[in-house]
Amino acid sequence: MSRDWIAQPAGPARGSIRVPGDKSISHRALMIATIAEGSSRVSGFLEGEDTRATERILLQLGARIEAPAASERIVHGLGLHGLSGSDRDLDCGNSGTGMRLLTGLLAGQRFSSRLVGDRSLSERPMARVITPLSKMGARIEARDGNLPPIIININNGMKAIDYNTLIPSAQVKSAILLAGLYARGETTVRESQPTRDYTERMLGAFGWPVRFAPGSATVPGGHRLVATDVEVPADFSSAAFLMVAACLLPGSDLRLLQVGMNPRRTGLLSALRLMGADIGEENHGRKGGEDVADLRVRSSRLRGIRLPTELVPDMIDEFPILFVAAALADGRTVIDGIGELRVKESDRLSAMARALAALGAQVAESSDGIVIEGGELQGGEVASLGDHRVAMAMMVAAQRAAGPVLISDCANVDTSFPGFVRLATDCGLGLRVAEPGLAPMPSG
């Protein structure tokens, strides 16, 4: 069901809040705990549509998962070969992470599977995982060789590979490593640019002898995973929207509590600091093998930058909100090497360029980059195209617009950030759900 928002300037962002658990870690915790031996407790689990889709699929394949409380899961592991096949489709919903990682996990099983998704996911590229998994011996079919549904057939055994990824992607790397658990020999993934190492860290926490460094990871086959408890930190990508709002709104002083600080995830933090953001770190610690910290964000006068290309892989999910920061900064921001944004839940590069232009921003889009001239924004109407990150980014943009902004089709925010409207208003932002049948707003 479609849901629209009305966002408008309200007040500074203040208070201390904790955003929901990290989506990437929540996916991986359920998958790896399910194929471990013994019972694992996952706390801080993200109660989002994407992660629940992964949970439903694992249950469909015979997993035993209890939910004693919200954001808590007890997973009774089945061991490496304990999953069983299902005659029904395995529905990943909107989750590209779920589909790509499960393709790797299921490639080594002794049964066939069929992974499907919603309309958006059904147009996202999967050859990037199918190609290396096929080199390992997997027998995988897809529409046009690239698009879901994904049919994973029984194979004659998986063999290890040494693979150089063509596209820097933690999802691709993770799919290969999960398949490598079932392969003969040592499977190595090499990357031209380092990506998030959540899978490597978690495999190590569950006792698998994984070796990894920035840009490479190796898993030997023939070992076992042993149950352990996982405490999921707050999701940096979710915190990013409120972080930028606090930077942009005069008088803001906002604390974001126990945010995951994996260095392969926090490129936005470096980018904002280059723009002049006042963001401090307090109460450093570790949760579930991941670094965490409280982030204290105070209002700042941001300036445009040329984004260093080395930051791109470490902030691929945060570009929509960086574009908003750039549109309200002093001067010009130039960003290159972000063509991967075109194959997310929407063509995020185009979606954000059009949405910002609709509010009066000066934006020049290229095939894999964007130039944004900082300035003022007007009220009006924008389309999120059903993309949760576009919707949340434009909500932040509206906090500095000259009038209200109607943002259409925001229901998918629940895939990654359940409770977003409540948390945003709790810290002082102007946001409400539009009443059905609301008349169009005047532009300007």
N, C-alpha and C positions, 0 to 999 in steps of 0.2 A: 504494500500500500504506500502510495506517495505521501510525503509529508513535507510541508514548506515551513521555512523559518522567516521571522522578521527580526532583523538585527539593527541596532542603532546605537549611537553614542550614549553612554550612561555616566560612569564615573571611573576613577582609577581602579586598577586591579590590586587588591589588597588581601591579606590573610595568609594562612598556611593550609595547604591542601595536598592530598595525595591522589594522583591520577590512578586509573586502573592498572593492573599488572601487564607486564610486557607480553605482547601478542606472540612474537617470534619464539620466546622462551616457553610460553604456555603450550604452543603446538608441540614443540620438541619434547617437553617434559612428559606429556601424555604418551607420545609415540615410543620414546625410549623406555619409559617405565613399564609400558605394556610388554615389551620384548625382553625385559629384565627378569631375573629370578628373585622372588620375594615381593614384599609389599612396600610401596613407596607412598609417602604423603607429599602432595603438591599444595603449597599454600600461596596465596596471592594470585591464583589462577584467574585469567581474564574471562569474565562471563560475557563474552561477545559472541556474535553469530558465527564468525569464522572459526573460533576455537571450539565452539559447541558442535559445529559441523564435523570437525576432526574427531571429537569425542564420540559422536553418533556413529561414525564409520568404524571406529575401533570396537565399539560395543557390537556392531553388526558382524564384526569378524571374530567375535567370541571373547573380547576383553571383559574383565570384571573391574568396573570402576564405580566407586561409591562417592556420593556428594554429601558429607555430613553437615556442611554449612556452605553458605555462599562463598565463592572463591576458594573453596577447599575441595580437594579430591584425594581419595585413597585408591591407588591403582595396585591391584593384585596381579603381579607380573606372570606372564605365561611362558617366559623363556623365549629364546631366539626362534624356535620353530613351533610355538604354541598357537599361533593364529589359525583360524579355519576360514574357508572360503564362504562366500555368500552368493546366492543366485540372483539377488537384487542389485541394482545399480548402487554404487557408493557415491553419494551426493555431497560434493565439496562446497556447494553453495556459491559464494563469491570469492572463495579463498584460493588465490594462486599459490601461496605458501603451502597450504594443506595439500593441494593437488600435486605440486612438484615434489614435495618431500615424500608423500605417500607413494608416488610412482617409484621412487627409489627403494622405499621400504618393501613394497609389494613385488618388485621385480625379482627378488630372491626367494619368494614363497613357493610352496609346492601346490598352488592352486591358481586359477585364473581370476581376474578381477576386471571390473569396468567402472572407471571413474568418470563422473559427469559433473557439470556445474551449471550455474545460471547463465543467462544470455551474455552477460559481460564476460564471465570467465570462459565461456565457450568460444570467445574470439581472441583469447590470449595465447601467445606462442609457447608450444611445448617441445618443439624439435630440439631446443637447447638442452633438455634433459633426455629426450628419447635417443639422440645420437650417441652420447657417451654410454648410456645404459645398454644400448644395442651392441656396442663394442665389447661390453662385458658378457654378452651372451643372452641378454634379455630379448624376449620376443614381444614387441610392442607395436600396436596399430593405433593410428589416429586419423582424423579427418584431414585429407590433403597432406598427410604425413606430419602435421604440425599442430592441429587444433583439436580440442576435446570434442567428443568423448575419447578417453584413453582406454584402450583394451590391452590388458597385460596377460599374455598367454603363458602357460607352463613352459619352462625351458629345460635344457639338459644340464643345467648347472652354470653358476656364475664364475667368471675368471677375473682376476685383478687386472687393472690397467694403470698406466702412468699417463695422465691426461692434462693437456694444457687447455684451459677454458678460453673460448673465443670472446665471451662476454663476462666481465666481472660480475658475479652473482652468487650470493650466499646460498640461494635456493638451489642453483645448479650444483654447487660444491656439495651441499648437504645431501642432495639426492644420490650423488655418486658415493659419498662416504657411507650412507645407510645401506646402499646396495653392496658396498665393499665388506660389510660385516658378514655377508653370506658368500663371499668370493674366495677362491683358492689363491693364496699369495697375498702380496701387499698392494693395496690400491693407493695411489698418490694423485692428488689434484694440485695443479700449479696454476697460479693466477698472475696476470700481468700487473694487476692492482689488487692489494689485499682487500678482502671483504669480511663481513662479520663472522666471528668464530664461535658463535653460540653452540653449534653442533659439536665441534671439537671439544669445547670445554665440558659439555654435558656428557659426552661419551666417556671422557676421562673421569668425571665425577661418579659415573656408574661402573667404573673399574675396567674399561676397555683400554688397552695399551696404545692409545693414539699419540702420534707425534705431530706437532704443528708449530708453525712460526708464521709471521706475516707473509702471505703469498704462497704458502704451501701447507698441505696436510696429508698425513699417511695413516691408514688403518690396516693392520694385518688381519686376515681372516682367521677363523678357528678359535675364537675366545668366547667369553660369556660376559653378560652384563649382570651386575649385582645391585639389587634395590638400594635406593638411597632417598633421603628426603630433599625436596627442592623448594626453596623459598624464592618466589618470582619477584624481582624488583619492579618498581613502577616504570611504566613504558615511556622511554625518552621521546618517541615519536608523538605520543599523546601529550606529554608535557610541553612539547614544542609550541603548540598553538597558544597556550596560556603564557608561555615564556615570551613570545613575540608580542602578545597583547600588552604585557607589563612593560616591555621595552618602549612601546609606542605611546602609551597613555600617560600624560603628565600626572605626577603625584603618585605613581604606582610604587608599591613595595610588596612583592609577592614571594612567598616561600613555597617551593615545590619539593615535597618530602620524599626522600629515599628513592631517587630516580636512578635507573640503571645508567652507568657511565662507561660501558664498554667502549674502548677507543675506536672501534670499527663502527660505532653507531653515532658518535657525537660530533660529526663534521659540522652540523649547524651551529653548535656552540662556538667553534673556532671561527666560522663565518661571521656570526653576530658580533663577536669580539673584534674582528677586523673592521667591522662597521661602526665600532665605538660603543657597543652595548656594555652596560654595567651589570655583570652577572658574576656573583661570587659563589664559592663552594664551601659547604660546612658539613660537619658530622660525617666524614668519610667512613665507609665500612665495606663489608662484603656480604652478599646474600646469594645463596645458590651458586657459589663460585664466581659471581659477577661483582665488580666494583659498583658501589652506590654512593650517593651524596645528596644532601639537601642543596637545592639551588636557590639562592636569593637574588631576585631580579628587581632592579629599580629602573625607573624611567630614564631614557637616554635620548640624546639627539643622534640618530643614526646617519651615516654618510654612505654614499654609493661606493662600490668597489668593483674591481675585476676579480671574480672568484678564482682562486688557485685551483687548477684542474685536479690536483691530488686530493682535494676534499670531496670531489663528486661521489666516489663510491661509498663514502662514509655518511652520506646524507641523502640517499636517493629518495627516501620517503618524505623528506622534509622540504623539498623544493617548492611545493605550493605555498607554504607559509613563508619561505625565504622571499618568494616573489612579492608577497604582500609587504614585507619589511622594506624591500627595495623600492616599491611604489610610493612609500611614505618617507623615504630617506632623502637627504640632501644630495643631489647630483645623480650621476648615471651609474647603473650596475650592469655589468656585462658577464654573462654566464655561457660557457660553451661545454660541449661534450655530454649533453643530457638527452640524447635521442632515445634512451631507454624509457623516458617518461611517456613516450607515445604508446607503449604497450602495457600500461598499468590498467587499473579498473576503468579508466577512460584514457583518451589521449590527453594526459595531464598538461602537457606543454601547451597544446592548443586551447584546452578548456580554460586554463588559467589566463592565458593571453586574452581570450575573448571576454572573460568575466571582468578582468581588471579594466580592459578598454571600455566595457559597458558602464563603468563608474568614472570614466574620464581619464584613466591613466594613459600615458604615452608608452606603447609597447611595440617592439619590433621583433617578430618571431622568425627564426630560421629553421632549417631541417633538424638541427641538433643543438640549438641555443636560443638565447633571448637577450634583448637589450631593453632595460626598463629605465625610463627617466623619472626620477623621484618628483613628487609634487603633491597636490591635493586631490581628494576623491569626492565624488558627488554621490547622492543617493540614487536609487533605481532598482532594477531587477536583474538578477544574474541566474544562470542555470548551472547547477552542480553536475548535471549529467549522471546523477546517481552515484557520484564518486565521493566517498566520505571525507577524503582529505581536501578536496576542492571545497566542499560545503563548509568545513570547519575553518579553512583558510579565509574564505570570503566573509565568514562571521567576524573574524578578527579585523579584516579590512573595514567592515562597516562601523567598527568602533571609532574610526577616525574619519568617516564620511560626513558630508555636509547635511545628510538626511538619512532616513531609514532605507534599508536595503532588504528586498524580498529575495530570498534564496530558495530556489525550487528543488524538490526531489532530494530531501535530506534523510530519508529513512535509513539509508545504508550506513549512517554514522554508528548505528548500533553494532555493526560488524567489528569495529575496533575500539569504540569509546562509549560503552553504555553509560548513561547518566551524564553525558556531556552538557546538556542544557542546564541541568541542576547545578553542576560544578561551576560552569561559566557564570551563572547568575549569582551563585554564592560568593564568588570573589569580586563581584561588582560590575560584570559586563552586561550589556543590554541585549537580551535575546529572549524570544518567546516563540512558541509554536503557533503558526498561523491557523486561524479557523478555516475549516473547509469552505470552499466557495468564495474565499476572499477576493474582492475585486482587484484588478491589476493596479499597481501603484503608479503614480505619475513619475516620469523620469526626471532627472536633474534634481 
